[in-house]
Structure formats: structure tokens, C-alpha cells
Amino acid sequence: MNERTAPDPGLLSINTATLRGRWNLREILDGCARHGIKGVSPWRDQVRAMGLKEAAAKVREHGFAVTGYCRGGMFPGATEAERLAARDDNRRAVDEALELGSQCLVLVVGGLPKGSKDIAGARAQVRDGIGELLDYARPAGMPLAIEPLHPMYAADRACVNTTAHANDLCDELGDDGLGIALDVYHIWWDPDILPQIARAGAKRILAFHICDWLVPTRDVLLDRGMMGDGVIDIPALRDAVEAQGYRGFHEVEIFSAEDWWKRPPDEVIATCVERHRSCC
Ligand code: ZN
């Protein structure tokens, strides 16, 4: 068996969705600090509920790295008004990410507009939407991280479903200020994933998200597993991104309405720390 080094515990980041079941953002940030966690990745609704200024101050107080801000995107619209609303909202997301000192703004790019069956058209809108947002984000210095989502979300969340497609968008729109968020939950099944990680290289890999794929999965959105409880070869994927020179955080992102969100959050964090060491 290949001997792997356990990951540096200092590279563990917690996506705040993981702890949202029982804690608000203030409790999550204080809880992560108590457990010695060095990185966090907050969601916009949580930041809005706490207040952007207060959240940014709390992040600075604890000295967290903000390994991503979740999320921008949702570019396609059925009407021009919808597209413009998405554009404006994405610009606000960039501003908020800057205020929080985030390393990137994660893009969940959106699926089909309401009533549409035109996935090629949706993908064209995504390309144009990212291009337009780059004009705003690049001069501001906020990198955009395209997160390819598992194809089961193509209709309603993201019509960029492979790392190859995300790489194509980076090729077309330019690497400057644009990259990819690789989430093991979305990429583990892809037979082309290792060549596509190599194609992305350290320059494009802006974030690495971890959790596990449970068998059976009882809910396509809210039944993600803790690392080690499912079928994803997480160490192999970590090896692949780190072989490219990626030295960023490993961000735990678990949506789990019936399991982890119901557990005491201190137990969840302690489990993340242990599984990061033993299963990643
Ligand atoms: Zn993710």
C-alpha cells in the first residue's frame, strides 16, 4: 500500500454550511476558533443574517483564512431583467467577498432558466455572465472559482458539470482572476478527472472541497457524507491536486439535513478534524 502523509491539520477549513443545522454564523466562527480551525468559508445568507461588518470583524478577530465565499453565479435568466438582476447581485457578492478578505468567490453557475429546455443556451449565458463578472472582479482583485457540479444538478443549479468544461471556460475567458473550485462530491465519478486536474494545474485550482458520497444517497442535495463514510477516494484526489502544486486548504462542506446538521456542532467539528487526519 502506498504510504501517504496525513494532511497538515492547519489546512483544514470548515465551510459554514456544515454547521448550520444548530448554530448561527457567530456561533460557528467562535466554535471553529475554539477547535483551532484556521480556515472558514461562509455563505451569503449566513453573513446577511449576522451583518457583513460584524462577520468580517469576527473573521479578523479569530484570524481565519476565508477559503471561499459561497456563492455567486446563477447567471442564466429567462428575461433580460432576470439576467441584469443576477449581474447586479453577483457584483454585490464580489464586494462582500472583498470585505471578508476571501481568497475567492465560488460560482455555482446556474441551470436552465424557468420554462427552458435549451441547455446549450444556458451554457452560453453562463459563459457570458462569467465574462461580464470578470470585468468587475478582475480590477477589484477577487478571483472567481467556477465549481463544476455533479450532472444531477444541471437543470436547477449548475450546467457546468465537468472539470473539462470549467477548464474550457478558463481557456476561453482567460486565467487571470479565474479558476476552479474542485469538490470531491462533484468530480469523483468523472473518468477524465485526473487529466483534467493536471490540465487545471495549481494556477487554476482555487479551492478543494471535501466530504463523501454515501451509498445509498437518500437526498441529492442534503445527504452528503462525512469523509470516510462513503465511496470517494479522497486521498487520491488530494494527491492529484497537490501533485500539481496546490497548497491551499481542504474545505469540509457537508449538507446533511438528517444526520450531521442534527448533531451537536462541537461533535461535528471534532469529527471533521479526526476524519481530515485519518481519511483524507
Ligand atoms: Zn463545494
Boltz pocket constraint, residues with backbone or C-beta under 6 A from the ligand:
constraints:
  - pocket:
      binder: B
      contacts: [[A, 147], [A, 182], [A, 183], [A, 209], [A, 253]]
      max_distance: 6.0
